[in-house]
């Protein structure tokens, strides 16, 4: 499908990557761009139509799908990161919120908009995932679990919606230069680069975007993850623990 002339809905469009997605869609000639956020007043990009939406509210998700019946491109960008470990976290609250948002919320959006996309010729779904879809980092362990579930979700939804001509694109990236990674001292990719790669994948009918070098390395290393991925992660984690003892 073509970005120009499409009708897109972007979740989490009030800031960060979601705001850039919405801005770049307008620049690329999308016929209409809905920008969804819990507080629609924060969706301020020119040319973007604000929509009030909390993707963890199943009833509201259904309402929005009923209102935005012209959507042909759904960008599931909304997510939450709590930096919660599996064992050391004081409670399961962070893990539950991440799974409720990053997995169940995204699933609700896919389910609600599948018939909308079918009615509009198939269209496309873009699910924003992470390099941590592919491995576990103790610093954000439960976030990685929710993104791994999201990876499985993208692959499954793609299979289920193939018959109606809906493309499902899974986007994996490391650190993106947004507020979410503001305190991270590591190489980052620009949100504009991510958007450019995603739109190119949609137009080419590609099912996966590995947006940066680190993500491409991790994905390629999965057959030897216990040799190539986890030893340096373990060393870094052990070093961090020593620094706090």
C-alpha positions in Angstrom: 0.0 0.0 0.0 1.0 3.6 -0.4 1.4 6.1 2.5 0.3 8.9 0.3 -3.5 8.9 0.3 -3.8 6.5 3.2 -5.8 7.2 6.4 -3.7 6.5 9.4 -4.2 6.2 13.1 -1.2 6.5 15.4 -1.5 5.6 19.1 0.7 7.4 21.6 0.9 10.3 19.2 1.3 13.0 21.8 5.1 12.7 22.1 8.2 10.9 21.1 8.2 8.4 18.3 4.4 8.6 18.0 4.5 12.3 17.4 7.1 11.9 14.8 5.1 9.1 13.1 2.1 11.5 12.9 4.2 14.4 11.6 5.9 12.3 8.9 2.7 10.8 7.8 1.3 14.2 7.1 4.5 15.2 5.3 4.3 11.9 3.2 0.8 12.9 2.0 -1.5 10.7 4.1 -5.1 11.8 3.4 -5.9 11.9 7.1 -4.0 11.2 10.3 -5.6 10.4 13.6 -3.4 11.0 16.6 -4.5 9.0 19.6 -3.5 9.7 23.2 -5.0 9.5 26.6 -5.1 13.3 26.7 -6.0 14.5 23.1 -5.1 18.1 24.0 -1.5 17.0 23.9 -1.7 16.0 20.3 -0.6 19.2 18.7 1.0 18.3 15.3 -0.5 20.4 12.5 -2.7 18.4 10.2 -3.3 15.6 12.8 -6.8 14.9 14.2 -6.7 14.3 18.0 -8.5 11.3 19.3 -8.9 10.4 23.0 -7.8 6.8 23.5 -6.4 4.7 26.3 -5.6 1.4 24.6 -6.0 -0.5 27.9 -9.7 0.6 27.9 -11.4 -2.1 25.8 -14.7 -0.2 25.5 -13.0 3.0 24.3 -10.9 1.0 21.8 -14.2 -0.4 20.4 -15.7 3.1 20.3 -12.7 4.6 18.4 -12.8 1.8 15.9 -16.5 2.6 15.3 -15.7 6.3 14.8 -12.6 5.9 12.6 -14.0 3.6 10.0 -11.9 5.1 7.2 -8.5 3.9 8.7 -6.3 1.9 6.3 -3.1 2.1 8.3 -2.9 1.4 12.0 0.3 2.2 13.9 0.3 0.6 17.3 3.0 2.8 18.9 1.6 3.4 22.4 3.6 1.6 25.1 5.0 1.8 28.6 8.4 1.1 30.1 8.7 0.7 33.9 12.3 -0.6 34.2 11.1 -3.5 36.3 13.2 -6.6 37.1 11.6 -10.0 37.5 12.8 -10.8 41.0 14.0 -7.6 42.6 10.9 -5.4 41.7 8.9 -4.5 44.9 5.7 -5.8 43.3 4.2 -7.1 40.0 2.6 -3.7 39.3 5.1 -2.6 36.7 5.0 -6.0 34.9 1.3 -6.0 34.9 1.0 -2.5 33.5 3.6 -3.3 30.7 1.8 -6.4 29.7 -1.6 -4.8 29.9 -0.4 -1.9 27.6 2.2 -3.4 25.4 0.5 -6.7 24.7 -3.2 -6.7 25.6 -3.7 -3.1 24.6 -2.1 -3.7 21.2 -4.1 -6.9 20.8 -7.3 -5.0 21.5 -6.4 -2.5 18.8 -5.6 -5.2 16.3 -8.9 -7.0 17.0 -11.0 -3.8 16.9 -9.5 -2.5 13.6 -9.2 -5.8 11.7 -12.7 -5.5 10.2 -12.1 -1.8 9.5 -9.0 -2.6 7.5 -10.8 -5.4 5.7 -13.6 -3.1 4.7 -11.0 -0.6 3.4 -9.1 -3.1 1.2 -6.8 -4.8 3.7 -4.4 -2.0 4.6 -1.6 -2.5 7.1 -0.9 -2.8 10.8 2.4 -1.6 12.2 3.3 -2.9 15.7 6.2 -1.0 17.5 8.3 -3.5 19.3 11.9 -3.5 20.5 15.3 -5.2 20.4 14.3 -6.6 23.7 11.6 -8.6 21.9 14.6 -11.0 21.2 16.4 -11.2 24.5 16.0 -10.5 28.2 17.8 -7.6 29.9 17.5 -7.6 33.7 17.3 -3.8 33.8 13.9 -3.9 32.0 13.1 -7.5 32.2 9.3 -7.3 32.3 9.3 -4.8 29.5 11.2 -7.3 27.4 8.7 -10.0 28.3 5.8 -7.8 27.1 7.7 -7.0 23.8 8.4 -10.7 23.3 4.7 -11.3 23.6 4.1 -8.5 21.2 6.5 -10.2 18.7 4.5 -13.3 18.9 1.3 -11.3 18.6 2.5 -9.6 15.4 3.4 -13.0 13.8 0.1 -14.5 14.8 -2.1 -11.6 13.6 -0.2 -11.6 10.3 -1.2 -15.2 9.8 -4.8 -14.6 10.8 -5.3 -11.5 8.6 -3.4 -12.7 5.5 -6.7 -13.8 3.9 -8.1 -10.2 4.0 -4.9 -8.7 2.5 -3.7 -7.0 5.7 0.0 -6.5 6.0 1.4 -6.7 9.5 4.8 -5.1 10.1 6.8 -5.8 13.3 9.2 -3.0 14.1 12.2 -3.7 16.3 14.6 -1.0 17.5 17.2 -0.3 20.2 17.5 3.1 21.8 15.6 5.8 19.9 16.4 9.5 20.6 13.2 10.3 22.5 12.2 11.2 26.0 11.9 7.5 26.9 15.7 7.1 26.4 16.7 10.5 27.5 18.9 9.2 30.4 20.5 6.5 28.4 24.2 7.0 27.5 24.4 4.9 24.4 24.1 5.2 20.6 20.6 6.1 19.5 18.7 6.2 16.3 16.6 9.2 15.4 12.8 8.7 15.4 12.7 10.2 11.9 14.9 7.3 10.7 12.6 4.8 12.3 9.6 6.4 10.6 11.3 6.4 7.2 12.2 2.8 7.5 8.7 1.8 8.6 6.9 3.7 5.7 9.3 2.1 3.2 8.5 -1.3 4.6 4.8 -0.7 4.4 5.0 0.4 0.8 7.3 -2.6 -0.1 5.1 -5.1 1.7 7.9 -6.1 4.1 6.9 -7.8 7.4 9.8 -6.8 9.6 11.9 -3.7 10.3 15.2 -4.1 12.2 15.9 -0.4 12.6 19.5 -0.2 13.8 22.7 -2.1 13.8 22.4 -3.4 17.4 18.9 -4.8 16.6 20.2 -6.5 13.5 23.1 -8.0 15.4 20.9 -9.4 18.2 18.4 -10.9 15.7 21.2 -12.5 13.8 22.7 -13.9 17.0 19.6 -15.7 18.3 20.8 -19.2 17.2 23.8 -18.6 19.5 22.2 -16.3 22.1 23.8 -18.1 25.0 27.3 -17.5 23.5 26.9 -14.0 21.9 24.1 -12.2 23.7 23.8 -13.3 27.3 27.4 -13.4 28.6 28.0 -9.6 28.1 24.6 -8.9 29.6 25.4 -11.1 32.6 28.7 -9.3 33.1 27.1 -5.9 32.9 24.4 -6.9 35.4 26.9 -8.4 37.8 29.0 -5.3 37.6 26.0 -3.2 38.4 25.1 -5.3 41.4 28.6 -4.9 42.8 28.3 -1.2 42.4 25.2 -1.0 44.6 26.5 -3.4 47.3 
